[in-house]
Amino acid sequence: MAPLAALTSDFLRDYPQISITITVDDTPADFMADGIDLALRGNRPGSDSLIARVLSQTPVVLAAPPGQLANDDLPILGPLARHLTDRRAVGRIACDSFALALELVRSGAARGCFPRPMCDADHASGQLDLAPPPVGVETQLTLYLVYPDRRPLPQRLRLFIDRLVAAFSAS
């Protein structure tokens, strides 16, 4: 979130006449019904009626409280793991939010699959153990910039898209 916040702050400083509304939601948006110009989506960009540009690829890890990576009594949470069928603790807790899933892992209630950068600080401090994701979970999270296929794009949207693409290309 910090890189997106910094990019947005810089963009608004450079273009004071443009306003941006950011909604953070882990569920896919209906662009037309929700009045959304663009979205950042992981792994599944959406329908064929959308333009999807790859912004980045990030390694995915299984994170767990220290010593709990192999504890099958702990569910594996997070949007990247929702398709796993071999979770033994299914029904006790489910969560499709990265932020909440990470807090549940930190609290010792679960394990979770996350983009590696989300876990690096906790791993470095000894709060989380990390391993490759379990079978059935993608090993890379592809981040897509997604927007409706409409021409021409409003200038404000074109400027923001260009800024996002440039920022992710540089990193």
ABEGO torsion letter per residue (X at the ends): XAAAAAAAAAAAAABAABBBBBBBBABBBBAAAAGBABBBBBGBAEBAABBBBBABBBBBBBBBBBGAAABAABBBBEAAAAABAABAABGABBBABAAAAAAAAAAGABBBBBBAAAAAAAAAAGABBBBBBBBGBBABBBBBBBBBBBOBBBAAAAAAAAAAAAAAAAX
